[in-house]
Amino acid sequence: MLVAWESGVVVYLIKKMKSGMLAPDHPWVTGARPGHDDTVWAHNIAYRSPSRRPDACEASDRRVVEGVGAFLARMTKKSTADEEIPQGKKRRMPHAVNYLHGAVHYNGAYLVFDDFGDLVFHLTDPRFRRDLLRLAREERREVTFVFRERDYDPLDYAHCIGAVRMLIPWFSNGNGPTKKPVLWGNVAPFPAIGTINGAWMTDTLALLRGETDRLVRPPITRTYFGGEYVGTRRDPIWIERAMAWLISIDVRLHGFGGQIAFTRRDVIEPERRAEYEAAGGYFKWSASYVVPHPFAPRPERDR
């Protein structure tokens, strides 16, 4: 129900929002904290999992989160030009979608984990889920899961997203540095699962009303996570893998559009239409990784 409501709001905003609603130096565009000489993203890290990686430290976690934040800020920047940039390779998303990413990256909370198994381990601890939901409820922020590991199998990523969808009550999509997107995700410099709980709507609707002074929130100051979390497993179970498979089918049913929502693929990638038609349709030409059913043998994957 929440996803349907959010989708309706996005469609409404797409019709209403134009370029230039934010100045090029607005914090949603730059990530800068007003009155400080740094960016906001690392200050909104609400949780860092105890790492088993020898190269993991607070500084490295800050760099990963800052990379994710800067990527989303660049998306927001594409809608700040005075002159309209037509939708295409330079601006893949409608202005409204670019703006809502400003709310997600600047006012959002970040949680850092080693890998997908580390996230599943945490989410299978009821105490962790309780603390996570309390963070979202009290702070009213979008939550992004960021991963230290950049070398991964897209099928493992898809199954992790399926587990997230089953374990917490939010839509989620996984972005990352793979050749093709995973499920509803997009290609991005670092692996990160955006969990969409609806908090973005308050900020984006305020922007639509011209209330730009309300858009820049201070960093998180309260502590929401504490103690040692003990999950029950690290691997998604069959029903979570089935969820990933069903999401994959949903993506494929969109035909040439694939995982791209709220925009037309033939506008931003017209050269691939011929490739799609020559292959005989989406089930032979895949814009994103195809997920097999949960009991199928594991295929070899092109990472």
C-alpha positions as CSV (number, residue, x, y, z in Angstrom):
1,M,0.0,0.0,0.0
2,L,2.8,2.4,0.9
3,V,4.6,1.6,-2.4
4,A,1.4,2.5,-4.4
5,W,1.0,5.7,-2.5
6,E,4.6,6.7,-3.0
7,S,4.4,5.9,-6.7
8,G,1.3,8.1,-7.0
9,V,3.2,11.0,-5.3
10,V,6.2,10.5,-7.7
11,V,3.9,10.7,-10.7
12,Y,2.3,13.9,-9.3
13,L,5.7,15.5,-8.7
14,I,7.0,14.5,-12.1
15,K,4.2,16.7,-13.6
16,K,4.8,19.6,-11.2
17,M,8.6,19.9,-10.7
18,K,10.9,21.6,-13.2
19,S,14.6,22.3,-13.4
20,G,16.2,25.1,-11.4
21,M,14.1,24.6,-8.2
22,L,17.4,24.3,-6.3
23,A,20.4,26.6,-6.6
24,P,23.7,25.0,-7.7
25,D,25.2,25.6,-4.3
26,H,22.3,24.2,-2.3
27,P,23.4,21.5,0.3
28,W,21.2,18.9,-1.5
29,V,23.4,19.5,-4.5
30,T,26.8,19.8,-2.8
31,G,26.4,17.7,0.4
32,A,28.0,20.6,2.3
33,R,27.0,21.3,5.9
34,P,26.2,25.0,6.3
35,G,28.7,26.7,8.5
36,H,31.2,23.8,8.2
37,D,34.0,22.8,5.8
38,D,32.9,19.2,5.3
39,T,30.0,17.2,4.0
40,V,27.0,15.8,5.9
41,W,27.0,12.1,4.9
42,A,29.5,10.7,7.3
43,H,27.8,12.5,10.2
44,N,24.6,10.5,9.4
45,I,26.2,7.1,9.8
46,A,23.9,5.6,12.4
47,Y,25.5,2.2,12.7
48,R,28.8,0.5,11.7
49,S,28.8,-3.3,12.0
50,P,31.8,-4.9,13.8
51,S,34.0,-5.8,10.8
52,R,35.9,-8.9,10.0
53,R,37.8,-7.1,7.3
54,P,41.4,-6.1,8.0
55,D,41.1,-3.0,5.9
56,A,37.9,-1.7,7.6
57,C,38.1,1.3,9.9
58,E,36.1,4.4,10.6
59,A,37.9,6.4,8.0
60,S,37.3,3.8,5.3
61,D,33.6,3.6,6.2
62,R,33.4,7.4,5.9
63,R,34.9,7.2,2.4
64,V,32.4,4.6,1.2
65,V,29.4,6.5,2.6
66,E,30.7,9.8,1.2
67,G,31.1,8.1,-2.2
68,V,27.4,7.0,-2.1
69,G,26.3,10.5,-1.0
70,A,28.3,12.2,-3.7
71,F,26.9,9.9,-6.3
72,L,23.3,10.8,-5.3
73,A,24.2,14.5,-5.1
74,R,25.4,14.4,-8.7
75,M,22.0,13.1,-9.7
76,T,20.3,16.0,-7.9
77,K,22.7,18.5,-9.6
78,K,21.4,17.4,-13.0
79,S,18.1,19.3,-12.2
80,T,19.6,22.6,-11.1
81,A,20.6,24.1,-14.5
82,D,18.9,27.2,-15.6
83,E,18.6,25.8,-19.1
84,E,16.5,22.7,-19.4
85,I,18.5,19.5,-20.1
86,P,16.3,17.1,-22.1
87,Q,15.9,13.6,-20.8
88,G,18.5,11.4,-22.3
89,K,22.0,10.3,-21.4
90,K,22.8,13.5,-19.6
91,R,19.7,13.4,-17.5
92,R,18.3,9.9,-17.2
93,M,15.6,10.6,-14.6
94,P,12.8,13.2,-14.4
95,H,13.5,16.2,-12.3
96,A,11.3,15.0,-9.5
97,V,13.2,11.8,-9.1
98,N,16.5,13.7,-9.1
99,Y,15.2,16.0,-6.3
100,L,13.9,13.2,-4.1
101,H,17.4,11.7,-4.2
102,G,18.5,15.0,-2.6
103,A,16.2,14.2,0.4
104,V,17.5,10.6,0.5
105,H,21.2,11.4,0.5
106,Y,21.3,14.6,2.6
107,N,18.7,13.9,5.3
108,G,19.0,10.1,5.3
109,A,20.7,7.7,7.7
110,Y,23.5,5.3,6.7
111,L,24.2,1.9,8.1
112,V,27.5,0.2,7.1
113,F,28.0,-3.6,6.8
114,D,30.8,-5.9,5.6
115,D,28.7,-7.8,3.0
116,F,25.3,-9.1,2.2
117,G,25.6,-11.9,4.8
118,D,26.5,-9.4,7.5
119,L,23.3,-7.5,6.7
120,V,21.1,-10.7,6.8
121,F,22.8,-11.7,10.1
122,H,21.8,-8.3,11.6
123,L,18.2,-8.3,10.2
124,T,17.5,-11.8,11.6
125,D,18.1,-10.4,15.1
126,P,14.7,-9.0,16.4
127,R,16.6,-6.4,18.6
128,F,18.3,-5.0,15.6
129,R,15.1,-4.8,13.6
130,R,13.4,-3.0,16.5
131,D,16.3,-0.5,16.8
132,L,16.2,0.0,13.0
133,L,12.5,0.7,12.9
134,R,12.8,3.1,15.9
135,L,15.5,5.0,14.1
136,A,13.2,5.5,11.0
137,R,10.2,6.3,13.1
138,E,11.7,8.8,15.4
139,E,14.1,10.5,12.9
140,R,11.8,10.3,9.9
141,R,14.7,9.7,7.6
142,E,15.3,7.3,4.7
143,V,17.7,4.5,5.5
144,T,20.5,3.3,3.2
145,F,22.5,0.1,3.8
146,V,26.1,0.5,2.5
147,F,28.6,-2.4,2.0
148,R,32.3,-2.4,2.4
149,E,32.7,-5.3,0.0
150,R,32.6,-4.2,-3.7
151,D,33.3,-7.5,-5.4
152,Y,30.2,-9.6,-5.3
153,D,27.9,-11.9,-7.3
154,P,24.8,-10.1,-8.5
155,L,22.7,-13.2,-7.7
156,D,23.8,-12.9,-4.0
157,Y,22.8,-9.3,-4.1
158,A,19.4,-10.1,-5.5
159,H,18.8,-12.7,-2.8
160,C,19.9,-10.2,-0.2
161,I,17.4,-7.7,-1.5
162,G,14.7,-10.4,-1.3
163,A,15.6,-11.0,2.3
164,V,15.4,-7.3,3.1
165,R,12.0,-7.1,1.5
166,M,10.8,-10.0,3.7
167,L,12.4,-8.9,6.9
168,I,11.5,-5.2,7.0
169,P,8.3,-3.5,5.8
170,W,9.9,-1.2,3.2
171,F,10.5,-1.2,-0.5
172,S,14.2,-1.6,-1.3
173,N,16.5,-1.5,-4.3
174,G,20.1,-2.3,-4.7
175,N,22.6,-0.1,-6.5
176,G,26.1,-1.1,-7.2
177,P,29.2,-1.4,-9.5
178,T,28.0,-4.3,-11.7
179,K,27.8,-4.5,-15.5
180,K,24.0,-4.5,-15.4
181,P,21.5,-3.5,-12.6
182,V,20.3,-5.9,-10.0
183,L,16.4,-6.1,-9.9
184,W,15.1,-2.5,-9.5
185,G,18.5,-1.0,-8.8
186,N,20.8,1.1,-10.9
187,V,24.5,1.1,-11.6
188,A,26.4,3.0,-8.9
189,P,30.0,3.3,-7.7
190,F,29.4,1.4,-4.4
191,P,26.9,-1.3,-3.4
192,A,24.1,0.3,-1.4
193,I,20.5,-0.8,-0.7
194,G,18.1,2.1,-0.5
195,T,15.2,1.3,1.7
196,I,12.3,3.6,0.9
197,N,10.0,4.2,3.9
198,G,8.3,7.4,2.6
199,A,10.3,10.0,4.6
200,W,11.4,11.6,1.4
201,M,7.9,12.9,0.6
202,T,7.9,15.5,3.4
203,D,11.1,17.1,2.1
204,T,10.3,16.9,-1.6
205,L,6.8,18.3,-1.2
206,A,8.3,21.2,0.9
207,L,10.6,21.9,-2.1
208,L,7.6,21.9,-4.4
209,R,6.0,24.6,-2.2
210,G,9.2,26.6,-2.3
211,E,10.1,26.1,1.4
212,T,13.8,25.6,0.7
213,D,14.7,26.6,4.3
214,R,13.2,23.4,5.6
215,L,15.2,21.1,3.4
216,V,18.5,21.1,5.2
217,R,18.3,19.0,8.4
218,P,21.1,18.8,11.0
219,P,23.0,15.4,11.3
220,I,21.7,12.6,13.6
221,T,22.8,13.1,17.2
222,R,21.0,10.4,19.0
223,T,22.2,6.8,19.4
224,Y,19.8,4.1,18.3
225,F,22.0,1.0,18.1
226,G,23.8,-0.6,21.0
227,G,25.1,-3.9,22.3
228,E,26.1,-7.0,20.4
229,Y,23.6,-8.2,17.8
230,V,23.2,-11.9,17.2
231,G,21.3,-13.1,14.1
232,T,20.2,-16.6,13.3
233,R,21.8,-16.9,9.8
234,R,23.8,-15.2,7.1
235,D,22.2,-16.7,4.0
236,P,18.7,-16.0,2.6
237,I,16.2,-18.8,2.9
238,W,14.1,-20.2,0.0
239,I,11.2,-17.8,0.5
240,E,13.5,-14.8,0.4
241,R,15.2,-16.1,-2.8
242,A,11.6,-16.6,-4.1
243,M,10.9,-13.0,-3.4
244,A,14.0,-12.0,-5.5
245,W,12.8,-14.2,-8.3
246,L,9.3,-12.7,-8.2
247,I,10.8,-9.2,-8.3
248,S,12.9,-10.2,-11.3
249,I,9.8,-11.4,-13.1
250,D,8.1,-8.1,-12.3
251,V,11.1,-6.2,-13.8
252,R,11.0,-8.4,-16.9
253,L,7.3,-7.9,-17.5
254,H,8.1,-4.2,-18.1
255,G,9.6,-5.2,-21.4
256,F,12.1,-2.8,-22.9
257,G,11.7,-0.5,-20.0
258,G,13.2,-3.1,-17.6
259,Q,14.1,-1.9,-14.2
260,I,13.8,1.8,-15.2
261,A,10.8,3.4,-13.5
262,F,9.2,6.8,-14.1
263,T,11.0,7.3,-17.3
264,R,11.1,5.9,-20.9
265,R,14.1,3.7,-21.8
266,D,13.6,4.5,-25.5
267,V,14.3,8.2,-24.7
268,I,17.5,7.6,-22.7
269,E,18.8,4.5,-24.6
270,P,17.2,4.6,-28.1
271,E,20.1,2.7,-29.6
272,R,19.3,-0.4,-27.5
273,R,15.8,-0.7,-28.9
274,A,17.1,-2.4,-32.0
275,E,19.1,-4.8,-29.8
276,Y,16.0,-5.6,-27.8
277,E,13.9,-6.3,-30.9
278,A,16.6,-8.3,-32.6
279,A,16.7,-10.6,-29.6
280,G,13.0,-11.3,-29.7
281,G,11.9,-9.5,-26.5
282,Y,13.0,-9.1,-22.9
283,F,13.1,-12.8,-22.1
284,K,16.0,-13.1,-24.5
285,W,17.5,-9.6,-24.0
286,S,17.9,-8.6,-20.4
287,A,18.5,-5.1,-19.2
288,S,19.2,-6.4,-15.7
289,Y,20.4,-9.6,-14.2
290,V,17.8,-12.4,-14.4
291,V,17.2,-14.3,-11.1
292,P,16.3,-18.0,-11.4
293,H,13.6,-19.6,-9.2
294,P,14.7,-20.5,-5.7
295,F,15.2,-24.2,-6.4
296,A,17.1,-23.9,-9.7
297,P,20.8,-24.9,-9.9
298,R,23.0,-21.9,-9.3
299,P,24.1,-20.5,-12.8
300,E,27.5,-19.2,-13.6
301,R,27.4,-15.4,-13.4
302,D,29.0,-12.6,-15.3
303,R,30.0,-10.1,-12.7
